[in-house]
Amino acid sequence: MVDFVGAGTGAVDLITVRGMKLIKEADVIIYAGSLVNKELLDYARKDCLIYDSSRLNLEEITDIILEAEKNGKKTVRLHTGDPSIYGAVREQMDELDKHNIKYKTCPGVSACFGAAAALNIEYTLPDISQSLIITRMEGRTKVPPKESIESFAAHNCSMAIYLSAGMLKELGERLIAGGYKKDTPCALIYKATWPEEESYICNIDTLYETAQKHNITKTAIVLVGAAIAHMDYSKSCLYDKDFSTEYRRGNKG
């Protein structure tokens, strides 16, 4: 059995209880060494075999899992954040399917949620935004034309932009070209929830300058949208004294 486990955003205590339990039970751990907090490996048994996947290709990862399966061992594939977001897990699962190896997934806290928590942000403020777009700039991994930064920016909702810290000048230009105003609030969060976390609030037109000033070129997420400033929003109906719910009767019935 292989368990794909989300390691969370970085802080050791932000892995799920289930994820921690799976690490403790694992005979073999293959972890994303370039991004996963290595302190999470302290949960592993002393006799656990541990491999850094940043030095491995897909075939080599698959071979390690096949060897573990042959010997009846439990494998944990430890990914940063949540495996479903830029985790490249599907291609690994397809390889396991070829060999009839069973697997399951344990979710984790993704960077956009760790970053929001660090800044006490609510992405979905009434009358400001009720949607969160998770996307990235195009790099070696292509982005479908219909998912361009400009097309998403046209919605003016909350955005979390991954894997783009080295392209912030172009990102800012494209966000504005797509429809955001230059003074739209944004946030740059370096290594959200890690001990060395840095976070900066700025506007789209000062995003690149902010990154340059603080020497941030990687391992950062960009948040964009008026919700970051948490101003001029409407209160929800959820706690309105006049609003009735299944559990509470409002003053106006």
RAZI-V496712 format. One line per field, one symbol per residue. ss: DSSP state (@ for helix, = for strand, . for the rest). Layout:
# RAZI-V496712
ss = ???
This chain:
# RAZI-V496712
ss = .=====.=...@@@..@@@@@@@@@..====......@@@@@@.....====@@@..@@@@@@@@@@@@@....=====.=........@@@@@@@@@....====....@@@@@@@@@............=====........@@@.@@@@@....=====..@@@@@@@@@@@@@@......======.......======@@@@@@@@@@......=====.@@@@........................
